[in-house]
């Protein structure tokens, strides 16, 4: 009978230490190259979802206006009953789900049931409390709706501003009660305009372009 041998057959051998190190190095290099690509792809997917959210909200505002004599929703409405309704509540009948009030890239935003969301409505509050934005304005008053910002991603600020979800067109204020748009998507934000179209804009452009915020000014 032929006995079995534990010896490795000629021509076959295991990996050497150097070969293993080379393989590990190649894997590490590929991971370093591919992980940012995958991360960017995920962020682009979230960016697209965010754009869809804002599009639905913008169309909801316009549909509301069609039903209420061309007047856009107020930022906050308090009827005689004493209850108050935020703008998101007023457009709720015109959207599929209130889940769209939260940007998928904003991990800190609370849900709308708790009075907080990831998008702001252009109330454009100034120190004197004057509304020069789009909230509760007649569509006929807006000369260039394609150039007036209506909905944008609200930033992370104080509890009060996060709750309200508004921001200001003033860019030089240091008052913590003001809340600027945030560059949540690759140093930019998705913005919805008063004509219903949505696009991505660089954060610096949103903050510095006055005509985007104020219906009294045209671009």
C-alpha positions in Angstrom: 0.0 0.0 0.0 1.1 3.6 -0.7 1.3 5.8 2.3 0.0 9.3 2.3 2.6 12.1 2.5 2.0 15.4 4.2 4.6 17.0 2.1 3.4 19.8 -0.3 3.4 18.5 -3.9 6.2 20.0 -6.1 5.3 23.3 -7.7 2.8 24.4 -5.0 3.6 26.7 -2.2 1.9 29.2 0.2 2.1 33.0 0.1 5.3 34.6 1.4 5.1 37.4 3.9 6.2 39.9 1.3 3.4 38.8 -1.1 0.8 39.1 1.7 2.0 42.6 2.5 1.8 43.6 -1.2 -1.8 42.3 -1.4 -2.8 44.2 1.8 -1.2 47.4 0.4 -3.1 47.1 -2.8 -6.4 46.6 -1.0 -5.7 49.6 1.2 -4.9 51.7 -1.8 -8.1 50.6 -3.6 -10.1 51.3 -0.5 -8.7 54.8 -0.2 -9.7 55.5 -3.8 -13.1 53.9 -3.8 -14.5 54.9 -0.3 -14.7 58.6 -1.2 -16.3 57.7 -4.5 -19.0 55.6 -2.7 -19.5 58.4 -0.1 -20.0 60.9 -2.9 -22.4 58.7 -4.6 -24.5 58.3 -1.4 -24.4 62.0 -0.9 -25.6 62.6 -4.5 -28.5 60.2 -3.8 -29.4 62.2 -0.6 -29.1 65.4 -2.5 -31.5 64.2 -5.2 -34.0 63.1 -2.5 -33.7 66.5 -0.8 -34.4 68.3 -4.2 -37.5 66.1 -4.5 -38.6 67.1 -1.0 -38.2 70.8 -1.7 -39.9 70.5 -5.1 -43.0 68.9 -3.4 -43.0 71.6 -0.7 -42.7 74.4 -3.3 -45.5 73.0 -5.4 -47.6 72.6 -2.2 -47.1 76.3 -1.5 -48.2 77.2 -5.0 -51.2 74.9 -4.9 -52.2 76.5 -1.5 -52.0 79.9 -3.1 -54.3 78.8 -6.0 -56.9 77.8 -3.4 -56.5 81.0 -1.3 -56.9 83.9 -3.7 -53.2 83.8 -4.9 -51.9 84.3 -1.4 -49.0 82.2 -0.2 -49.1 80.6 3.3 -48.1 82.6 6.3 -45.1 81.4 8.2 -47.3 80.9 11.2 -51.1 81.3 11.6 -53.0 81.5 14.9 -56.8 81.5 14.4 -59.3 82.5 17.1 -59.2 79.0 18.5 -55.8 79.7 19.9 -54.1 76.8 18.1 -51.3 77.8 15.7 -50.2 76.3 12.4 -46.8 76.6 10.9 -46.4 76.9 7.1 -45.6 73.2 6.8 -49.0 72.4 8.4 -50.8 74.7 5.9 -49.3 72.9 2.9 -49.7 69.4 4.4 -53.0 68.7 2.4 -51.0 69.2 -0.8 -48.1 66.9 -0.2 -47.9 63.1 0.0 -46.1 62.8 3.4 -44.7 65.1 6.0 -41.5 63.1 6.0 -40.4 65.4 3.1 -39.9 68.2 5.7 -36.6 66.6 6.7 -33.4 66.6 4.5 -31.9 63.1 4.5 -28.4 64.7 5.0 -29.5 66.5 8.1 -28.9 64.1 10.9 -29.9 66.6 13.6 -33.3 67.7 12.3 -36.2 66.6 14.4 -39.5 65.6 12.9 -42.3 68.0 12.1 -44.5 66.4 14.8 -42.1 68.0 17.3 -42.3 71.4 15.6 -38.9 71.2 13.9 -37.8 70.4 10.4 -34.8 70.7 8.0 -36.2 73.3 5.6 -37.0 77.0 6.0 -39.6 79.2 4.4 -38.5 82.6 3.3 -40.0 84.8 5.9 -36.9 87.0 5.7 -37.2 88.5 9.1 -35.3 91.7 9.7 -34.6 93.6 13.0 -37.8 95.7 12.6 -39.9 92.5 12.1 -40.8 93.5 8.5 -41.7 90.6 6.1 -39.9 91.2 2.8 -39.7 87.6 1.8 -42.3 85.4 0.2 -44.4 84.4 3.2 -48.1 85.4 3.0 -47.6 87.5 -0.1 -49.7 87.7 -3.2 -48.1 85.9 -6.2 -48.9 89.0 -8.2 -46.6 91.0 -6.0 -43.6 88.9 -6.9 -42.2 90.4 -10.1 -39.7 87.6 -10.9 -40.7 84.4 -9.2 -38.0 82.5 -10.9 -35.4 84.6 -9.0 -37.0 84.7 -5.6 -36.0 82.1 -3.1 -38.9 80.5 -1.4 -37.7 77.3 0.4 -34.2 76.4 1.4 -32.4 74.1 3.8 -32.3 75.7 7.3 -29.1 75.6 9.3 -28.4 74.4 12.8 -28.9 77.3 15.2 -30.5 78.0 18.5 -33.5 76.0 19.7 -35.8 78.9 18.7 -34.6 79.2 15.2 -34.5 75.4 14.7 -38.1 75.3 15.8 -39.2 78.1 13.5 -37.1 77.1 10.5 -36.7 80.6 9.2 -33.6 82.5 8.1 -32.7 86.1 7.3 -31.4 87.8 4.2 -29.1 89.8 6.4 -25.6 88.3 6.1 -23.7 90.5 8.4 -25.7 90.0 11.6 -24.1 88.3 14.7 -27.4 87.9 16.4 -27.7 84.1 17.3 -31.5 84.3 16.7 -30.8 84.5 13.0 -30.5 81.3 11.1 -28.7 81.1 7.7 -29.0 78.4 5.1 -26.5 75.7 5.5 -24.2 74.1 2.9 -25.3 70.6 3.6 -24.7 69.2 0.1 -21.0 69.6 -0.9 -20.8 73.3 0.3 -24.1 74.1 -1.2 -27.8 73.9 -0.6 -30.9 72.9 -2.6 -33.2 75.8 -3.0 -36.8 76.1 -4.3 -37.9 79.3 -6.0 -41.3 81.1 -6.1 -42.1 79.6 -9.5 -41.7 76.1 -8.2 -38.3 75.1 -9.8 -35.5 73.7 -7.6 -31.7 73.8 -8.0 -28.5 73.4 -6.1 -26.6 76.6 -5.3 -23.3 77.3 -3.6 -23.8 78.5 0.0 -21.8 81.7 -0.5 -24.1 82.7 -3.5 -27.2 82.1 -1.5 -26.0 84.3 1.4 -24.6 87.1 -0.6 -27.2 87.6 -3.4 -29.7 90.0 -2.0 -32.3 89.6 -4.7 -32.8 85.9 -3.8 -34.4 86.8 -0.5 -36.3 90.1 -0.9 -39.3 90.4 -3.2 -38.7 94.2 -3.3 -35.5 93.7 -5.2 -35.1 92.1 -8.6 -32.1 90.4 -10.1 
